[in-house]
């Protein structure tokens, strides 16, 4: 998108950022991201004149904002661009609502006190612009990429006689969008906007003079997944994926080629239809996988497919139930039949990121990113037993082996220990910088491991740290103790799985094979195997004694978020953003 290709006198950008809220947690990074995105548009790479950009910050109430948007986009002939950063909510009809200063958190009032995405859709759809771009950096942004309520063929295609419409969302479906919380960062930003601006400002090698929307989105997706951040989503119509958005800053540093890639489109140019797709990663050579699979007796897809959008998974202690999150609900499936046993409908108001059964199987804990709570559910009655509150998003939960304590981690950088019987806070473990991604108790309950930029081991009785493990490059994403408590496994954004001796904190093995972030690790009950799942869509099984790869399990079509063994070790569950949970078994 440059002044040589677009007539900015016939274009309009509307940028809205809200960081201060009366009834919702503040988002201090939102206004910094608003400023950065505005500067990006007016900079030399994008070339927008400031007079064609309307920047609206910390708007408190809806008022006549929908009508203002219609008016702003009504006379646009070339590019209509809308950007929002702040809280994203969903109404009782599951439609996306963009949080304003006085937005309410209760389901009935979210839509009436926020900016409904339908108002954006209406204003954009009725604009005569050739190119229509919507960028949403908020929780639940993925709702804008699915029907209904999307800029899709049913709504905008027939109204777009030029190049089409493109929606970029910071996260899929009901997933949360993340922002920087490290106190050492002076001007924290939301990750989606930060990575989007970083990609454009750095440029992409091999892309010619200009960057298209699909090349930018693919690169942003790749780097977000590499660093263990939420996977973004997109939706496009007509030729929108090939819309030029910016000059390529890397072009001057790479060999010049005659002509420009045919994947770039200018307004009014004819080209075949192309659907936008996220960047994909090639799997290892299939012969290699088949050979390795002989070492583990015929692992195969035993049960698929549970419908959902699972985050972390957990088996009940008797192995009869499997718990997983779908949006803001927690679901229980019967393992023997794959049938839905129960859905816990009430409670959370945002994406569930973690679940765990108590050792006696009577309670289920779930942690949510949006509402910053841990909820305890009675399994037999599917009723709410307690609600435990954090300050920011909850990333992981784990019960102690005796069931008396519950550990929870969050983006605030602390780990909380709760007394299960009373719901009281037993200890607050401080030391991490930035988000804590995962927690796990040792089998004897004496130690707790937590992951962030480091792995920390804590004495549960005193809350004192015993070791800090730092060998990953990038953030640690997951952690698990071996059944005998002698080893600790960790996964990280550096695509590695590492094994550590718990008594000394020394690394014993580095397991390589994943080609993207490792999101989850789990030991088999006998300690012989270690499972790992990652953003490369693969589940890998490793021999713990030798560190060798035993088998790669393929079938997921998107990021694998979680892996978990059944208590008897006969089954392995894997959950991914492809809306499936798969059960694998050995025959």
Beta strands, then each sheet from edge to edge (+ up, - down):
strand 1: 12-17
strand 2: 53-57
strand 3: 79-85
strand 4: 88-90
strand 5: 96-98
strand 6: 115-116
strand 7: 131-137
strand 8: 164-169
strand 9: 210-212
strand 10: 233-236
strand 11: 244-247
strand 12: 300-307
strand 13: 314-315
strand 14: 321-326
strand 15: 329-334
strand 16: 340-344
strand 17: 352-357
strand 18: 363-368
strand 19: 373-378
strand 20: 383-389
strand 21: 394-399
strand 22: 405-410
strand 23: 414-419
strand 24: 425-430
strand 25: 438-441
strand 26: 447-451
strand 27: 455-459
strand 28: 465-469
strand 29: 476-481
strand 30: 487-492
strand 31: 497-501
strand 32: 507-511
strand 33: 518-523
strand 34: 529-534
strand 35: 539-543
strand 36: 549-553
strand 37: 560-565
strand 38: 571-576
strand 39: 580-585
sheet 1: 2+ 1+ 3+ 7+ 8+ 10-
sheet 2: 4+ 5- 6+
sheet 3: 9+ 11-
sheet 4: 12+ 39- 38+ 37-
sheet 5: 13+ 14- 15+ 16-
sheet 6: 17+ 18- 19+ 20-
sheet 7: 21+ 22- 23+ 24-
sheet 8: 25+ 26- 27+ 28-
sheet 9: 29+ 30- 31+ 32-
sheet 10: 33+ 34- 35+ 36-
end
